Amino acid sequence: MKAIRSLAVFDLGGVLIDWNPRHLYRKLFDGDEKAMEHFLATVCTPSWNAQQDAGRTFADACASLRLAHPRQARLIDAWFERYDEMLAGPILGTVDLLTELRARGVPLYALSDWSAETFPVALKRFEFLQWFRGILISGQVGLLKPDPHFFQLFLETFAIDPARAIYIDDRKPNVAAAAAFGMEGILFTDPPALRAELVRVGLIPG
């Protein structure tokens, strides 16, 4: 007999929270998109930031980057010092769905790549993060998605039966990793498409 999907696991950035360094750096570069994109591709790169998501401190990360790019020191330090400005706000349509799930008594969990140093900024700002029964952040455990060890640790930490869980993420490799553990993987594209998927799996009425 097929298990009923009865709980929801959410990624955070790009699904519930509009996080993007461009929200900050457009201001710092006075709207010069070309210069900003060059900086984000060559200095504060996604791979550099991922190391903080995996547990490296921003003190170490920024210090090493300042040595390599001394003329960009102010811009490098802004990543941590003005981190809140990278968070444009909640993705309202998805938070509306989260509200519906909560009202229906669906257990809610989160699994996210996020620095342990900057996640408290989000916790303080977004009340809906208090609705989750459990949140596991990559920076707390030194693992990144789609590493299967991260998913395994999440399931074990919160005693979750993957056959009863749906997992929502905006990145295909992460959805595939969740599906490999038996969760119902949903690739997030926009709130209306997510609503249709939640109806399909029976977590909200059609």
C-alpha positions as a LaTeX table, in Angstrom:
\begin{tabular}{lrrr}
\hline
Residue & $x$ (\AA) & $y$ (\AA) & $z$ (\AA) \\
\hline
Met1 & 0.00 & 0.00 & 0.00 \\
Lys2 & 1.38 & 3.39 & $-1.01$ \\
Ala3 & 2.11 & 5.71 & 1.91 \\
Ile4 & 0.13 & 8.93 & 2.15 \\
Arg5 & 2.28 & 12.02 & 1.82 \\
Ser6 & 1.53 & 13.83 & 5.05 \\
Leu7 & 4.42 & 16.22 & 5.79 \\
Ala8 & 6.29 & 18.91 & 3.87 \\
Val9 & 9.99 & 19.75 & 3.76 \\
Phe10 & 10.98 & 23.12 & 2.30 \\
Asp11 & 14.16 & 24.59 & 0.98 \\
Leu12 & 14.33 & 28.25 & 2.08 \\
Gly13 & 16.31 & 30.53 & $-0.23$ \\
Gly14 & 14.62 & 30.81 & $-3.61$ \\
Val15 & 11.48 & 29.05 & $-2.36$ \\
Leu16 & 10.26 & 30.95 & 0.70 \\
Ile17 & 12.81 & 33.77 & 0.94 \\
Asp18 & 14.00 & 36.00 & $-1.89$ \\
Trp19 & 17.74 & 35.87 & $-1.24$ \\
Asn20 & 20.09 & 37.29 & $-3.85$ \\
Pro21 & 23.39 & 39.17 & $-3.35$ \\
Arg22 & 22.37 & 41.43 & $-6.23$ \\
His23 & 19.79 & 43.08 & $-3.99$ \\
Leu24 & 22.74 & 44.51 & $-2.04$ \\
Tyr25 & 25.39 & 44.88 & $-4.70$ \\
Arg26 & 23.22 & 46.84 & $-7.13$ \\
Lys27 & 23.30 & 49.58 & $-4.52$ \\
Leu28 & 27.02 & 49.26 & $-3.93$ \\
Phe29 & 27.75 & 49.40 & $-7.67$ \\
Asp30 & 25.29 & 52.26 & $-8.25$ \\
Gly31 & 23.35 & 50.19 & $-10.74$ \\
Asp32 & 26.37 & 49.28 & $-12.89$ \\
Glu33 & 25.18 & 45.76 & $-13.78$ \\
Lys34 & 28.28 & 44.83 & $-15.76$ \\
Ala35 & 30.69 & 45.72 & $-12.96$ \\
Met36 & 28.48 & 44.03 & $-10.38$ \\
Glu37 & 28.23 & 40.80 & $-12.34$ \\
His38 & 32.01 & 40.78 & $-12.89$ \\
Phe39 & 32.55 & 41.13 & $-9.13$ \\
Leu40 & 30.10 & 38.34 & $-8.32$ \\
Ala41 & 31.68 & 36.08 & $-10.94$ \\
Thr42 & 35.31 & 36.68 & $-9.98$ \\
Val43 & 35.48 & 37.80 & $-6.33$ \\
Cys44 & 32.49 & 36.92 & $-4.13$ \\
Thr45 & 31.58 & 33.93 & $-6.24$ \\
Pro46 & 28.91 & 31.28 & $-5.63$ \\
Ser47 & 31.62 & 28.71 & $-4.85$ \\
Trp48 & 33.19 & 31.10 & $-2.32$ \\
Asn49 & 29.84 & 31.61 & $-0.62$ \\
Ala50 & 29.14 & 27.88 & $-0.63$ \\
Gln51 & 32.13 & 27.37 & 1.63 \\
Gln52 & 30.45 & 29.54 & 4.26 \\
Asp53 & 27.25 & 27.54 & 3.77 \\
Ala54 & 29.40 & 24.49 & 4.51 \\
Gly55 & 30.67 & 25.95 & 7.78 \\
Arg56 & 33.64 & 28.22 & 7.06 \\
Thr57 & 33.51 & 31.45 & 9.09 \\
Phe58 & 33.05 & 34.76 & 7.34 \\
Ala59 & 36.05 & 36.10 & 9.24 \\
Asp60 & 38.28 & 33.55 & 7.50 \\
Ala61 & 36.47 & 33.80 & 4.19 \\
Cys62 & 36.66 & 37.58 & 3.94 \\
Ala63 & 40.23 & 37.75 & 5.21 \\
Ser64 & 41.50 & 35.39 & 2.53 \\
Leu65 & 39.54 & 37.18 & $-0.16$ \\
Arg66 & 40.86 & 40.60 & 0.91 \\
Leu67 & 44.41 & 39.29 & 0.52 \\
Ala68 & 43.65 & 38.23 & $-3.04$ \\
His69 & 41.62 & 41.35 & $-3.90$ \\
Pro70 & 42.80 & 44.17 & $-1.60$ \\
Arg71 & 41.15 & 46.90 & $-3.68$ \\
Gln72 & 37.77 & 45.22 & $-3.20$ \\
Ala73 & 38.00 & 44.98 & 0.60 \\
Arg74 & 34.99 & 47.22 & 1.26 \\
Leu75 & 32.81 & 45.27 & $-1.14$ \\
Ile76 & 33.97 & 41.93 & 0.25 \\
Asp77 & 33.25 & 42.90 & 3.85 \\
Ala78 & 29.80 & 44.18 & 2.86 \\
Trp79 & 28.69 & 40.60 & 2.14 \\
Phe80 & 28.60 & 39.81 & 5.86 \\
Glu81 & 28.19 & 43.30 & 7.32 \\
Arg82 & 25.14 & 44.13 & 5.18 \\
Tyr83 & 23.82 & 40.61 & 4.70 \\
Asp84 & 20.26 & 41.58 & 5.62 \\
Glu85 & 20.09 & 43.68 & 2.45 \\
Met86 & 20.44 & 40.52 & 0.34 \\
Leu87 & 17.09 & 39.36 & 1.70 \\
Ala88 & 14.48 & 41.21 & $-0.32$ \\
Gly89 & 11.65 & 39.61 & 1.63 \\
Pro90 & 9.40 & 36.58 & 1.64 \\
Ile91 & 8.19 & 34.96 & $-1.57$ \\
Leu92 & 4.61 & 35.74 & $-0.69$ \\
Gly93 & 2.81 & 33.18 & $-2.81$ \\
Thr94 & 4.84 & 30.37 & $-1.28$ \\
Val95 & 4.36 & 31.71 & 2.24 \\
Asp96 & 0.60 & 31.74 & 1.53 \\
Leu97 & 0.85 & 28.01 & 0.75 \\
Leu98 & 2.91 & 27.45 & 3.88 \\
Thr99 & 0.15 & 29.22 & 5.84 \\
Glu100 & $-2.45$ & 26.88 & 4.33 \\
Leu101 & $-0.42$ & 23.81 & 5.16 \\
Arg102 & 0.05 & 25.00 & 8.71 \\
Ala103 & $-3.68$ & 25.68 & 9.10 \\
Arg104 & $-4.37$ & 22.13 & 7.93 \\
Gly105 & $-2.00$ & 20.74 & 10.57 \\
Val106 & 0.61 & 19.49 & 8.10 \\
Pro107 & 3.98 & 19.04 & 9.86 \\
Leu108 & 6.51 & 21.46 & 8.35 \\
Tyr109 & 10.29 & 21.08 & 8.15 \\
Ala110 & 13.12 & 22.92 & 6.40 \\
Leu111 & 16.43 & 21.76 & 4.94 \\
Ser112 & 18.60 & 24.53 & 3.59 \\
Asp113 & 22.11 & 25.47 & 2.51 \\
Trp114 & 22.80 & 28.51 & 4.70 \\
Ser115 & 25.66 & 29.84 & 6.77 \\
Ala116 & 25.20 & 29.31 & 10.50 \\
Glu117 & 26.43 & 32.88 & 11.01 \\
Thr118 & 23.86 & 34.55 & 8.76 \\
Phe119 & 20.83 & 32.32 & 9.31 \\
Pro120 & 19.97 & 34.12 & 12.58 \\
Val121 & 19.36 & 37.24 & 10.47 \\
Ala122 & 16.59 & 35.38 & 8.64 \\
Leu123 & 15.25 & 33.84 & 11.85 \\
Lys124 & 14.86 & 37.26 & 13.41 \\
Arg125 & 13.22 & 38.77 & 10.34 \\
Phe126 & 10.80 & 36.08 & 9.10 \\
Glu127 & 8.19 & 34.98 & 11.60 \\
Phe128 & 7.11 & 32.03 & 9.47 \\
Leu129 & 10.43 & 30.31 & 10.18 \\
Gln130 & 9.05 & 29.68 & 13.68 \\
Trp131 & 6.33 & 27.48 & 12.17 \\
Phe132 & 8.73 & 24.65 & 11.34 \\
Arg133 & 8.94 & 21.67 & 13.66 \\
Gly134 & 12.57 & 21.28 & 12.64 \\
Ile135 & 15.15 & 23.14 & 10.54 \\
Leu136 & 18.53 & 21.75 & 9.54 \\
Ile137 & 21.03 & 24.26 & 8.15 \\
Ser138 & 24.11 & 23.19 & 6.20 \\
Gly139 & 26.43 & 25.53 & 8.07 \\
Gln140 & 25.52 & 23.86 & 11.35 \\
Val141 & 26.63 & 20.40 & 10.21 \\
Gly142 & 29.26 & 21.03 & 7.52 \\
Leu143 & 27.29 & 19.39 & 4.71 \\
Leu144 & 25.77 & 20.79 & 1.53 \\
Lys145 & 22.96 & 19.62 & $-0.71$ \\
Pro146 & 22.80 & 17.43 & $-2.73$ \\
Asp147 & 25.17 & 15.38 & $-0.54$ \\
Pro148 & 23.15 & 12.31 & 0.47 \\
His149 & 24.72 & 12.42 & 3.94 \\
Phe150 & 22.97 & 15.76 & 4.52 \\
Phe151 & 19.59 & 14.27 & 3.60 \\
Gln152 & 20.26 & 11.17 & 5.70 \\
Leu153 & 21.18 & 13.30 & 8.71 \\
Phe154 & 18.03 & 15.37 & 8.26 \\
Leu155 & 15.77 & 12.31 & 8.17 \\
Glu156 & 17.47 & 10.78 & 11.20 \\
Thr157 & 17.54 & 14.00 & 13.22 \\
Phe158 & 13.79 & 14.53 & 12.98 \\
Ala159 & 12.77 & 10.85 & 12.72 \\
Ile160 & 11.06 & 11.45 & 9.37 \\
Asp161 & 9.68 & 8.62 & 7.28 \\
Pro162 & 10.67 & 9.66 & 3.72 \\
Ala163 & 7.73 & 7.73 & 2.29 \\
Arg164 & 5.41 & 10.24 & 3.95 \\
Ala165 & 7.34 & 13.38 & 2.99 \\
Ile166 & 7.34 & 15.79 & 0.10 \\
Tyr167 & 10.45 & 17.87 & $-0.54$ \\
Ile168 & 10.34 & 21.26 & $-2.28$ \\
Asp169 & 13.48 & 22.88 & $-3.75$ \\
Asp170 & 14.32 & 25.19 & $-6.65$ \\
Arg171 & 17.32 & 23.11 & $-7.77$ \\
Lys172 & 16.96 & 19.86 & $-9.69$ \\
Pro173 & 19.95 & 18.03 & $-8.14$ \\
Asn174 & 18.51 & 18.60 & $-4.67$ \\
Val175 & 15.08 & 17.35 & $-5.71$ \\
Ala176 & 16.70 & 14.28 & $-7.22$ \\
Ala177 & 18.67 & 13.65 & $-4.03$ \\
Ala178 & 15.49 & 13.81 & $-1.95$ \\
Ala179 & 13.71 & 11.45 & $-4.34$ \\
Ala180 & 16.56 & 8.97 & $-4.00$ \\
Phe181 & 15.64 & 8.66 & $-0.32$ \\
Gly182 & 11.99 & 8.02 & $-1.13$ \\
Met183 & 10.64 & 11.52 & $-0.67$ \\
Glu184 & 8.28 & 13.01 & $-3.24$ \\
Gly185 & 10.48 & 15.62 & $-4.90$ \\
Ile186 & 8.89 & 18.81 & $-6.22$ \\
Leu187 & 10.93 & 21.27 & $-8.28$ \\
Phe188 & 9.85 & 24.78 & $-7.31$ \\
Thr189 & 9.33 & 27.18 & $-10.20$ \\
Asp190 & 6.60 & 29.51 & $-8.92$ \\
Pro191 & 3.79 & 29.49 & $-6.33$ \\
Pro192 & 0.94 & 28.60 & $-8.73$ \\
Ala193 & 2.82 & 25.53 & $-9.99$ \\
Leu194 & 3.63 & 24.54 & $-6.41$ \\
Arg195 & $-0.03$ & 24.83 & $-5.45$ \\
Ala196 & $-0.93$ & 22.45 & $-8.26$ \\
Glu197 & 1.67 & 19.97 & $-7.02$ \\
Leu198 & 0.43 & 20.21 & $-3.43$ \\
Val199 & $-3.08$ & 19.50 & $-4.65$ \\
Arg200 & $-1.79$ & 16.54 & $-6.66$ \\
Val201 & $-0.15$ & 14.94 & $-3.63$ \\
Gly202 & $-3.17$ & 15.65 & $-1.45$ \\
Leu203 & $-1.69$ & 18.11 & 1.04 \\
Ile204 & $-4.17$ & 20.85 & 0.16 \\
Pro205 & $-7.64$ & 20.52 & $-1.42$ \\
Gly206 & $-8.16$ & 21.24 & $-5.09$ \\
\hline
\end{tabular}
